[in-house]
């Protein structure tokens, strides 16, 4: 398999190689911001962790069909994924405390996620009531 991956890289133009390296870095950045591991994101996408590692390393072209699931899993737009200027335009630096908490909540078991969601619904309803 390694030889076939190397062959794919060798058939890329220098511009393609840079594009896929940059795309891989953005995927890793957004994945980490969501509090996901490579294994978790690969599972969501239905691919092997090794394939995810090659995508993030820029040594393998990301299939176009994976862009919509990546967009959903990483909570970003396709434009943010593929355009480095778009990616930095909307990001203000480190994740806010609320974003960090949301990432932690995503790691909780479903029952606890539901409990937190119901608490938030109650607070928001009272605030808007």
BELRABEL-V955439 format. One record per helix or strand. SS is the DSSP state (H for helix, E for strand). FROM is the first residue (numbers start at 1). LEN is the number of residues. Records with the same first field share a line. If there is no record, write none. Layout:
SS = FROM-LEN ; FROM-LEN
//
This chain:
H = 2-9 ; 14-20 ; 38-8 ; 49-9 ; 66-9 ; 78-5 ; 84-6 ; 97-10 ; 110-19
//
